[in-house]
Amino acid sequence: MNNESDAADTGAVDDVGRPDGGAPGGRGPAERDGHEPAVAPSGFELGTDGPKVILAGLDGSDSSWRATAYAAGLARRQGALLAVAYIQPILGAATALAGAAVEETTQEVADELLVALREAEHRMREVWRVQWRFLTMRGDPYTGLAKLADELRADAVVVGVSEQAGHKVIGSVAVRLVKAGRWPVTVVP
């Protein structure tokens, strides 16, 4: 038996004489102590059970593929939409001279990632299924992922650990997402 049914079956009451914990006269324990009763924070979504959208950042690195696989597992178990995002980097002024060639190259990377995702889905379709979308946009990876997470109302963001040595000193996309404090962020090694 659970505690709720024990109290109901035995007619047990708490220390103030009421089964619901309230004092005679309708005041609850928080009000007796001079505190306001607990209230859900604004923006709280009553009635949701688990995440609806999980956003994974994918850039083609090994750690981003592991992050995407981890996010896919979460999405499958939770019945959530997996949004896989590749943010096409905007390269510096020195490479801007290459213009269309650079833009074409980043689009080719996006196309290759999408093909690889479809192949992975095809290989795994007998084992598990997950609803997913591939999204791509041009920009700074942090800004792009943050924008997509906000637009999708992502319940979680999953990214791979940075594989660039300099990011250990000056910070990575993952660190910046965590510091933003707007979504739960999982960093996969």
N, C-alpha and C positions, 0 to 999 in steps of 0.2 A: 504494500500500500504506500501511496505517496503521502507527503505531509499534509497536503490539502484535504485528502479524503480522510486521514486520521482525525483531523480537527473536526470535520463535518460529522463523522461517525460517532465520536465520543462526546460531542458538544463542548469540546475544550474551548476555553477563551484565553485571551492573553492577560497580561498583568493589569490592564485597566478595565477589564470586565466586558469587552466586546470582541466577538470573533474576528472582526475586520481590523483590529488594532486601533480603532478610533476610541476616543474618550467619550463618556456620556456627554451628550449635548452636540455630538457630531464633529468635534475637533479631532483631527488626526495627530499622531506623535510629532510631526514637524511643526504643526501650528502650536502645540502645547509648549514647545521649546522656543517659541518666538521666531521660527524660521518659516519661510514660505514653502509650500509643498513643491516637490520636484515637478518640473515641466519639461517636456521634450524641447530640444533646441529648435529654433526656426530653421526651416529647410529640411527637417527630419521627414523621411518618407515612410509613413506608416503603411504596413502591409507588404513591404518588399522582403523577400527572403533570399538573400544572396545577390551577387552582382548581376547586372543586366548586360554590361559592356565591359570587356577587358581589352585595353589597348596595348599592343606590343610594338616596340620600335625595332625595325629590321634595316640593317645597312649592308648585309652580306658578310659581316665578320662572323667568326665561329661563335663568339659569345652572343651575338644578336640572334643567330639561328637557335642556340640553346634557349635563349629567352623566349623566342617565339614558340618553340616546342613546349616549354613550361607553361606559357600563357594558354596554348591550345589545350593542354591537359586541364588547366583550371576551368576554361570555358566549357569543355566537354562535361566535366563533373558538375558544374553549376548550371548548365543549360543556358549559358550566356553567349552573346555574340562576341566573336573574336575579331577585333579590328587590327589589321596588320598595316603599319605605316612605314613608308620609306620617304624620308625627307631628302629631296634632291638638293645637295649643297650648292650654295651660291659661292662661286670661287672668287678669290681676290682680284684686284685690279690687274696684276701681272698676267693672269690667265684670261682676263676679260677680252684681251686682244684676240683670243682664239674664238670668242663669240659663239656662233652657232655650233661649232664643233664640240665645245664643252657642253652646251645644253643638250646636244644630240647624244653625247656620251652618257650623261646622267639619266636621260630617258631610256637609253639602252640598258643601263643597270636596273632601272625600275622594271622594264619589260622582262629581263632575265630573272629577277626576283619573283615576279608574278608567275612565270613559267615553272620555276622551281617549287613554288607553293602549290601550284596545281598538280605537279607530279607527285609531291608528298601526299597530297590529299588522295590522289588516285591509288597510290600504294597502300594507304592506310584505311581506305573506305570500308573494307570488310571488318576491320578491327573496331573502329570508332568513327563517328561522324560529329562534325562541329560546324555550326553556321559561322561563316567568316566573310570578311570584306577586305580588299586590299585598297589602301588609300595612298596616294602620293601627292606631294606638293613641293614647290621649290622654297628654300629658305634655310635659316639656321635650324639645326636639329632640335635644340631645346625649344625655341619659339614655336616651331612647327608641331612638335609633340604636345606642347602645352595648349596650343590653339585647338588641335584635334581633340584632346582630352576634354576640354571645355565644351566644344561643339557637340561631341558625342555624349556628353555627361557620363564619361567613363567612370566606372566604379573602382578601377585599378589600372595602373600603368606598369608594364613589365619591360625592362630594358636589360641589355647585356652590359657587363662591366667594360669600361673603356680599355682598349688594347694599345692605346697610345701612351708612351712614357710620360710626356709632358702633362697629361691630365691628372697624374697622381699629385702634381704640385699645384697646378692652377685650377683644377676642378674639371669635372666631366659633365656630360649631359645628365647622367644619373644623379650626380651630386646636386646639380641645379634643380632637378625635378623634386628631389627629396626636400631641399631647402625651401622650395615654393610652398610646401605644406598644403597643397590643394587636393591631392589624391593619395591613396596608399600607393607606394612605389616599391616594387620588388626588383632588386638588382641581381641578376643571375651571373655567376662566374663563367 
